């Protein structure tokens, strides 16, 4: 059955995260370097108002804060912020952009396992400008997140399962007095029900292309049906050999990052949860068995036996068989059968 109904909102089954992020051009925000866990890292961003352009870099050394819980950083490692629909109106002085948060950890964000607390993106510094003034025009409030100081924040009032992308929040800045550029720093604050490792098995590719070789995975852990497996964006693993299956495999959640690939070698990858592939999965098939599972990206032939929802555009390079349900909602699904 192919269902066109919208996916209902969900309360899913949390650690306290502070994660670097931000940019104001359409598409992914500028990536940071992979951090050491428990390190407080931030991005300082420079916005050029008229052209809606922005450049961001990770602060070095990282900032410090009086935080009692775990603190991490890592754009495109633990979290990914993306933005679209960026514009500036000289008449109103409003610079705005729609921002989404994606959870790249193996833990569900935004809840302690009982109560939904959401995900907050807060400003630790700025917006600051040398000419004129810039303020956050539409924050959801001011909160004490870092060093006892009250700062504006945007609240994503939902939980985020591994690989899940949040709903969009429009960020607006009021620009006045001839300000042409401004800077700010932001972090992401959330909690999780578990205090376990943030990431599941992460591809390193230092030994070979063999998926089942432990030396190809950070910490030597080969993923199985209980794992949230990550093939990082190609920019994070320069020179690494991309993975290829030599037999059927299974994972709980799977992400193949930008410009990376996963070759299935003619075999089948069974995914029991969410599948996010801004990179490319090819030469085989995937089976989606999860209930309420999320799908986005470039996949080969696919079989949906559970209930799957598109959380972004998906493109299949082979036939798609649905014996469960596949809900496309407002996202595009294209199928190119050779």
C-alpha positions, -999 to 999 in steps of 0.1 A, spaced: 0 0 0 13 35 -9 -1 60 16 -1 98 9 -11 107 44 11 131 64 32 115 91 16 121 125 36 138 152 54 114 175 67 113 211 97 91 211 117 77 239 181 113 264 228 135 284 229 171 278 245 182 245 260 215 236 269 212 199 285 238 176 264 251 147 253 278 123 253 294 89 229 315 68 232 303 33 207 279 18 218 243 24 241 227 51 258 248 76 296 250 76 311 218 90 334 218 120 362 194 129 355 162 148 358 171 185 370 152 215 339 141 235 331 163 266 348 193 249 328 225 247 332 237 211 314 265 193 311 281 159 316 318 154 297 329 123 300 361 102 269 371 83 270 395 53 235 409 53 228 421 18 241 390 1 228 366 28 262 350 29 279 336 60 313 320 69 317 300 101 347 284 119 352 264 150 368 284 179 402 272 189 408 268 218 372 259 226 352 279 251 346 267 287 315 266 307 302 257 341 282 227 329 274 197 351 265 174 322 283 160 292 293 186 266 302 178 230 307 195 197 306 184 161 286 198 131 279 168 109 292 145 136 267 146 164 242 171 150 236 188 117 219 222 113 207 231 78 189 262 66 167 272 37 146 301 25 172 327 35 164 363 26 169 400 37 144 428 34 159 462 33 125 477 39 118 460 72 154 453 82 146 416 87 171 389 79 155 355 81 162 318 74 145 285 82 166 262 103 163 225 110 182 203 134 192 167 126 202 142 153 232 122 142 237 103 175 225 69 184 204 83 212 169 99 211 172 137 218 146 159 235 134 137 263 145 120 296 126 90 285 94 102 302 89 139 296 94 157 263 118 186 269 127 194 233 158 207 216 170 243 222 194 262 200 207 291 220 230 321 214 261 322 236 273 354 221 259 381 199 246 389 174 273 416 174 281 442 148 306 471 145 281 494 128 244 497 138 226 470 158 214 434 153 190 416 176 173 382 175 138 393 165 117 362 174 133 340 201 111 316 220 125 330 252 157 336 272 173 309 292 203 302 314 223 276 295 259 286 299 279 304 326 247 316 343 240 341 316 205 345 301 206 342 263 179 340 236 170 306 222 149 288 196 129 259 209 123 228 188 95 213 209 98 177 199 119 146 203 144 135 176 151 98 170 185 89 156 189 104 120 156 123 124 153 159 111 133 184 131 105 206 118 118 240 105 119 271 128 122 305 112 150 326 127 146 363 123 172 390 130 163 427 132 191 447 114 192 484 120 215 514 118 233 504 86 247 471 99 262 453 70 277 423 88 272 406 122 285 377 141 271 352 167 278 319 183 252 292 189 250 258 207 224 230 208 210 220 242 191 187 247 189 157 269 186 120 263 173 91 284 207 72 282 242 83 292 258 58 268 281 67 239 268 93 215 277 75 184 274 39 173 298 22 149 315 47 127 333 39 94 370 46 92 380 26 61 417 26 71 421 -12 64 400 -20 33 365 -17 19 352 -47 38 322 -39 59 327 -68 82 363 -61 90 366 -46 126 397 -26 117 376 -5 93 355 8 122 364 33 149 368 14 182 368 -19 162 330 -24 165 313 -39 134 276 -29 133 248 -54 138 210 -53 140 211 -32 172 235 -5 159 232 30 145 259 28 119 275 59 104 295 63 72 307 99 78 307 126 51 336 121 27 352 154 38 356 140 73 374 108 62 397 120 34 415 91 17 394 65 34 382 35 14 344 34 11 326 3 25 313 -26 5 292 -56 17 305 -91 11 273 -107 25 239 -96 37 240 -73 67 216 -56 91 216 -24 112 191 -6 134 197 29 119 220 38 90 235 71 77 257 75 47 270 111 48 274 136 20 296 125 -9 303 91 7 291 58 -7 280 23 5 283 -5 -20 261 -34 -13 279 -58 -36 247 -73 -48 236 -81 -12 208 -68 10 211 -43 39 182 -47 63 174 -15 83 152 -18 113 149 19 119 158 51 101 178 54 69 194 87 59 216 87 28 226 121 15 255 101 1 247 71 -21 238 34 -14 240 13 -46 244 -21 -62 221 -42 -41 189 -37 -21 177 -24 12 149 -38 32 131 -14 56 114 -33 84 109 -6 110 76 8 124 74 45 119 108 45 102 122 76 84 138 76 50 157 102 29 184 102 3 198 80 -25 191 43 -22 191 12 -45 162 -12 -50 141 -12 -18 115 -34 -1 93 -18 26 78 -44 49 71 -21 79 58 15 79 82 41 65 78 79 62 98 101 39 115 129 58 130 144 27 134 136 -10 144 101 -18 156 86 -51 158 49 -57 180 34 -85 159 3 -86 123 -9 -81 106 -2 -48 83 -29 -34 59 -20 -6 42 -48 13 38 -25 44 32 12 40 52 41 26 40 76 33 55 103 11 37 133 25 52 165 10 85 149 0 94 136 -35 101 99 -42 116 92 -76 123 57 -90 147 51 -119 146 14 -129 174 4 -152 
